[in-house]
Amino acid sequence: MRGDAVVAIHAPSLPRPIHPLHAILLAFPLPLFLGALLSDIAYWRTFQIQWANFSSWLIAGGLLVGAFALLWALINLFRSHAGHRKRPVVYFIVLLAMWVLGFINALVHAKDAWGTMPEGLYLSVITALLALVASWIGYAGFRTREVE
């Protein structure tokens, strides 16, 4: 009789893939906040009031969809395992910071168009960067399966 040895192999567990609906919700804040930033830059260069209006609407859209992505991230935070909470916590904090600064940016853009500069431009830059970081973190856990 031959003695077979049992070998245990430890492989670090990969993060769970992002849910498709969460991926769709996460796809909107970055282009909307980036569009608001570009609209703010256009207003800063031309002083055409319509650019400030575009920026206000884009920020409102980013906040609307971002709120649903934030809610989904909060639910995932509570569903994550205790040992694997670092990534969901960082992701939630970045999304929360994006949403709060976006809301402050919306309040700044609610003022007269002339009164939005330069604070609105600065807030748009920070909000767009936070949306980029949130998208990066959110999609970093995405993995694909090989087709057999």
GINORKA-V755352 format. One line per field, one symbol per residue. ss: DSSP state (H for helix, E for strand, L for the rest). phi: phi as a letter, one per 30 degrees, with the letter a starting at -180 (. if undefined). psi: psi as a letter, one per 30 degrees, with the letter a starting at -180 (. if undefined). A space follows every 50 residues. Layout:
# GINORKA-V755352
ss->???
phi->???
psi->???
This chain:
# GINORKA-V755352
ss->LLLLLLLLLLLLLLLLLLLHHHHHHHHHHHHHHHHHHHHHHHHHHHLLHH HHHHHHHHHHHHHHHHHHHHHHHHHHHHHLLHHHLHHHHHHHHHHHHHHH HHHHHHHHHLLLHHHHLLHHHHHHHHHHHHHHHHHHHHHHLLLLLLLL
phi->.cdccccccccddddddddeddddddddeddddddddddddddddchddd dddedddddddddddddddddddddddddddddccddddddddddddddd dddddddddddeedddccedddddddddddddddddddddddbccddc
psi->kkjkkkkkkjkkkllklkkeeeeeeffeeeeeeeeeeeeeeeeeefgjfe eeeeeeeeeeeeeeeeeeeeeeeeeeeffllefhfeeeeeeeeeeeeeee eeeeeeeefflkeeffkfeeeeeeeeeeeeeeeeeeeefffkllkkk.
